Amino acid sequence: MKQDLTPTNSFQFIDEILAQQSVNLLSLNPQKTRITSFAELGYLTAQKSTNTQILTTFRDTLEDIVHAQLQSFPENIFWDFDFMVNSMLRQALVADEGAVIFLKCFGEKMVSLSEMFGIKTEIRFRYVHDFMYGFDWARWVQKEPQTRVHVEPFSLVFLDYLLAKGKELLQRINQGQVKCYKLCDTGYRNPFTFSREPEDEYRLLTYLAQEQLIPVATWNWNAHPVWNKPFQEMRQQLALKLNIQPQTH
């Protein structure tokens, strides 16, 4: 239920939701272990806009997004939102009088993505990391850099692409046409050849973050997304280097 709080401090309510869920709010930021609080993100947001309607809709939308991720990815490890919040705000302000409409549309697509790719459907991905930290986006840009290089990781264009991809993947799963998305022993799907058990996922992603090999440093409010590195290949190589075992099906 949405809380009727003043826009400048109401973001703290999201922190309270996370506390009630006993989520271990780990950050991929090599400089700290805990994520930026939503109270602080709310403060940063209020520095950019004083429009009460925008701030209230913004908070409600963000709450919906966080709740959907909690429900669909209960074993997610890293929970940074800084850059996503900044991107969401910038796009809303660019929309000007359409800001509220944009935020509602953005929220609906983000919630749909979580519900589609998480445990609520047959896709059953374990983590939201590949989306939130830009691996999916970088791979997409690399396929057509001429037309996609200026498309942001949290733009409606990219969200629509992922929604279409999800529908296609669900159809292929239902028709038994998937080869690299088989269910693992854990009950989750892993498109990679290496294990993504929590301890392995943690080791690999923290190593990548330390080496600045994360496409979108979502823990950074002013992150500069990077698409033109062979992230997938480096991830595979580092998994071998760290002696992460092959995935068992």
N, C-alpha and C positions, 0 to 999 in steps of 0.2 A: 504494500500500500504506500502510495506517495505521501511524503510528509510535507506539511505546509510550513516551510521554513524560509527565512530570508535568504535570497540567492547567494550572498557572499559567504555564508557559513554553512549552507545546507549540504554542501558536498561532504561534510564530515559524516553525514548519515550513511554514505556508502562505506566509509571506514568502519562504521559500527556494524553494518551488515557483514562485512568480511570478518570482523572480530567474532561475531556470533557464530559464523560458520567455521571458526577455528582454522582459517586458511593460513598456511605458512607463506607469507608474502615476500618471497624471494625475488631479488632483482638480478638481472644479468650484468648490471653495472660493475665493472671490475673494481671500482672504488668504494663500493658499499654493498651490503648484503640485503637490505630491505628496500622495498619500493618507496617512491615518493607518495606521501599520503594524499588522499583525495581532498582533504581539507586544504593542503598546500596547492594542489592543482586547481582547486576552486578559487583560491586567492589569485593565482596567476591568470586565470580566466577572467576574473572580475577586473583585472588591470586593463583588459582589452575591450571590455564592453560593460556598460552600466545599464543596459536595457534589461529591465526586470523580466519581461516576457521571454527574451532570448536566454537569459541565465537560468530561469526556471525550467524551460523546455530542455536546455542543455543538460542540466542536472538530472532531470527525469530520464532523458535519453541515455545518459551515461549509466545511470542505475540499471536500466533495462539491459544494456550491453553487458555489464558486469554480472548481473544475475544470470543471463543466458550462458555466459562462459562458465560460471560456477556449476550450473545444472548440467551442461553438456560435456564439460571437461573436468570432472571432479578430481582427476589425478594430475592436472596441470601443475607445473613446477614454478615457472617464472611468470610474474604478473605485472610487468611494467606497462604503463599506459601513457606516460608523459607525451611522447611525440604524437600518439594517436589523438590525444585530447587537443593538442595544439593544432594538428591538421584539421580536425573536426571543427574547431573554432574558426580557423582561417577561412575554411570553405563556407561556413555559415555567414561570416561577415562579408565575404565577397558576394554572397547571394543577396545581401542588403535586405530589402523588404521581404524577400523570400527565405530569410534565415530560418524561421520557425518551420516552414514547410520542408526545407532542406534537412534540418535536424531530425524531424520525424521520419523522413524517407531514409536517411542515413541509419537511424536506429533500427528501423524495420529490416533493412538489409543485413545489418550486423547481427541482429538476433537470428534472422533466418539462416545466416551462414553458420552460426554456432550450432543451431538445432540440426542443420543438415549434415555437418561434418563430425559431430560428436557422437555420444553414445545413444542418442535418440533415434538414429537410423542405422541402416546396415553398413554405413561407411565406417563408423566407430573408430575415428582417430583418437588417440590418447591425449594428445596435447594440442594447444593452439599456437605453439611456438613458431611453426613454419609460416603461419600467416602474420602474426603480430610482429615478428622480427624480420619480415621482408623476404624470406627465402622464396616463397611462392611468387612474390612480385618480381624479384630479380630474374627468376627463371622465365617469367612471362615477358619481361622487357627484352631479354636476350634473344628471344625468337624473332622480334620485329623492332629493333631499337630505333629505326628511323621514325616510326609512327608512335612508339610507346615511351620513349625516353622522358618525355615531359609529363607523363601520367603519374600522379602521386600514388603511393602504396595504399592510401585509404580513400582514394577517390571513388565516386560512384561508378565510374567506368570499370575500374578494376574489381569492385565488389560485384558488379553485374557479371563480369567474366567468371568469377569464382562460383557464383550461384548457378550459372549455366554449366560450368564444369562439374559441379556437384550433382546436378540433375542427370547429366550424362553418365557419371560414375555410378550413381545409384542404379540406373538402367542396366549398365553393363554387369554390375554385381548381381542384380536380379535375374539376368540372363545367363549367368555363369561364365562371363567372358573376361574376367579379370585374371591376370597372371601375376603381376607384381603387387597386388593389393590383397593377397590372401590373409585370412584371419590367422593370427599367431596363437600360440598356446595360451596366451594371456587373455584372449578374447578381443584383442584390438587388432586393427589393420596397421601394418607397417610397410610402406613402399620401399624402404631401404633394405639393403642386404645385411646390415649390422644391427645388433640388439639396441632397442631403445627402452630397455628397462630403466626405471627412474634413476638408479645410480649411474648408468651409462649415459643417459640423456644429460644428466647434470654435469658429469665430467666433460663430455664433448662440448656442450654449449658454453660452459664457463671457459674452457680452453680457447674456443673460437672467439669469445668476447675479449679475452686477454690479448689475442693476436690481431684484434680489429678485423675479424672476418665474419662479422654479422652485417647483413645488408642494411638493416634499419636499426639503429641504436635507439630503440623505443624508450629507453630509460632517460634519454636526453631530449628535453623540451625543444631544443633547436637542432636536432639531428639533421644530417645531410645524407639521405639515402644513397646507397651505392649499388649499382646493378652490374657493372662491368668487371667483375671478378669471377673466376670459376668456382663459385661457392659450393656447388654440388660435389665437384671433383675433390676439392680441398677437404670437404667434410668426410668423404669416403677415405681419403688418405690419412686424415687424423684419427679416424676410428681405428684404422690398422695400427697406427703409431701408438695409440693408447691401449692397444691390445683388447679392444672391445670385441666381444665374441660375435660370430654370425647369428643372425636371427633364426630362431627355430619355429617351424610351423607345425 
